[in-house]
Amino acid sequence: MNKIKCLFVSHAPLTNIYGGATSLRTFLHYQDFLDIDLILPLFIFNIFHWPKLIRQNLRIIPPSIGKVYFFPLPWSRCYEGSQTSHKAVAAYTLHDKIVYFFRPIIKLFLKQPKYQFVYLNSVTLNSLTSAQYKTIVHV
């Protein structure tokens, strides 16, 4: 049986213990009908921990997953509780600039013809939607 090739993009690392990451991790662990590549986020807030975060995430990737990529992904401050300190605003602004730089690279991944659809695991990733590829946005 040929599996459907798709790309999943998560707004949260799989090591996260909250909603979207937990449900995605569970789905990825038990699915066997899709051929999935995965993009996971890197945030400027924890840049010094990137190597550790990448290792932790790679350790829990189910064997059913093909390739795993890590990119700075879009994020909106409106989804972040009370992070309004000057330091937090500066970090978000810097993160937005880094995401802007990586957006063309990410878009190239998303519109590869090998993927039959792209699954965005959060409404925070809505800026990655496009008419150039089939997109499912998990809300």
C-alpha positions as CSV (number, residue, x, y, z in Angstrom):
1,M,0.0,0.0,0.0
2,N,1.4,3.4,-1.0
3,K,1.3,5.9,1.9
4,I,0.3,9.5,1.4
5,K,3.3,11.8,1.6
6,C,2.7,14.8,3.8
7,L,4.5,17.5,5.8
8,F,3.5,18.3,9.3
9,V,4.5,21.6,10.8
10,S,4.2,22.0,14.6
11,H,4.1,25.2,16.5
12,A,5.5,23.6,19.6
13,P,8.3,21.1,20.2
14,L,7.2,17.5,20.7
15,T,8.8,17.6,24.2
16,N,6.1,20.2,25.2
17,I,3.5,18.8,27.7
18,Y,0.6,21.0,26.5
19,G,-2.3,20.4,24.2
20,G,-1.2,20.7,20.5
21,A,2.2,19.0,21.1
22,T,0.8,16.2,23.2
23,S,-2.0,15.4,20.7
24,L,0.4,15.5,17.7
25,R,2.9,13.3,19.5
26,T,0.2,10.8,20.2
27,F,-1.1,10.9,16.7
28,L,2.4,10.5,15.2
29,H,3.1,7.5,17.5
30,Y,0.0,5.5,16.5
31,Q,-0.4,6.4,12.8
32,D,0.8,4.0,10.1
33,F,-1.1,5.2,7.0
34,L,0.9,8.4,6.2
35,D,4.5,9.0,5.2
36,I,5.2,12.1,7.3
37,D,8.1,14.6,7.3
38,L,8.1,17.0,10.2
39,I,9.1,20.6,10.8
40,L,9.5,21.6,14.5
41,P,10.1,25.1,15.8
42,L,13.1,26.9,17.2
43,F,12.5,30.0,19.2
44,I,15.0,32.8,19.6
45,F,14.1,33.0,23.3
46,N,16.0,29.7,23.9
47,I,18.7,30.0,21.2
48,F,21.4,28.7,23.6
49,H,19.4,25.6,24.2
50,W,18.8,24.7,20.6
51,P,21.2,21.8,20.4
52,K,19.7,20.3,23.6
53,L,16.1,20.8,22.3
54,I,16.9,19.3,19.0
55,R,18.4,16.2,20.6
56,Q,15.4,15.9,23.0
57,N,12.9,16.1,20.2
58,L,14.8,13.6,18.0
59,R,14.8,11.1,20.8
60,I,11.0,10.9,20.9
61,I,10.3,11.0,17.2
62,P,8.3,7.9,16.3
63,P,10.0,5.6,13.7
64,S,7.1,6.2,11.3
65,I,8.4,9.8,10.7
66,G,10.7,10.4,7.8
67,K,12.8,13.5,7.9
68,V,12.7,16.1,10.7
69,Y,13.6,19.8,10.1
70,F,14.0,22.6,12.6
71,F,13.2,26.2,11.7
72,P,12.2,29.4,13.4
73,L,8.5,29.5,12.8
74,P,5.9,32.3,13.0
75,W,4.5,33.1,16.4
76,S,2.1,35.8,17.5
77,R,2.3,37.7,20.8
78,C,-1.5,37.6,21.0
79,Y,-1.3,33.9,21.9
80,E,1.2,34.5,24.7
81,G,-0.4,35.4,28.1
82,S,1.3,38.3,29.8
83,Q,4.7,38.4,28.1
84,T,4.8,42.2,27.9
85,S,8.2,43.1,29.5
86,H,10.6,45.1,27.4
87,K,12.9,42.0,27.3
88,A,10.0,39.8,26.0
89,V,8.9,42.4,23.4
90,A,12.5,42.7,22.2
91,A,12.8,38.9,21.9
92,Y,9.6,38.6,20.0
93,T,10.6,41.4,17.6
94,L,14.0,39.7,17.0
95,H,12.2,36.4,16.5
96,D,9.8,38.0,13.9
97,K,12.9,39.3,12.0
98,I,14.5,35.8,12.0
99,V,11.3,34.2,10.9
100,Y,11.0,36.7,8.0
101,F,14.5,35.7,6.9
102,F,13.7,32.0,7.0
103,R,10.2,32.3,5.4
104,P,11.4,31.8,1.8
105,I,13.2,28.6,2.9
106,I,10.2,27.3,4.8
107,K,7.9,28.1,1.8
108,L,10.1,26.1,-0.4
109,F,9.7,23.1,1.9
110,L,5.9,23.6,2.0
111,K,5.4,23.7,-1.7
112,Q,7.5,20.7,-2.7
113,P,5.5,18.5,-5.1
114,K,6.3,15.4,-3.2
115,Y,3.9,16.4,-0.4
116,Q,0.2,15.8,-1.1
117,F,-0.7,18.1,1.7
118,V,0.8,20.3,4.5
119,Y,-0.7,20.0,8.0
120,L,-0.2,23.1,10.2
121,N,-0.6,22.1,13.8
122,S,-1.8,25.6,15.0
123,V,-3.6,28.7,14.0
124,T,-0.4,30.5,14.9
125,L,1.1,29.2,11.7
126,N,-1.7,30.6,9.5
127,S,0.8,33.0,7.7
128,L,2.3,29.8,6.1
129,T,-0.9,29.0,4.2
130,S,-0.9,29.5,0.4
131,A,-2.9,28.6,-2.6
132,Q,0.2,26.9,-4.0
133,Y,-0.2,23.8,-1.9
134,K,-2.9,22.0,0.0
135,T,-3.0,23.0,3.6
136,I,-4.8,21.7,6.6
137,V,-4.8,24.1,9.6
138,H,-5.5,22.5,13.1
139,V,-7.5,25.0,15.1
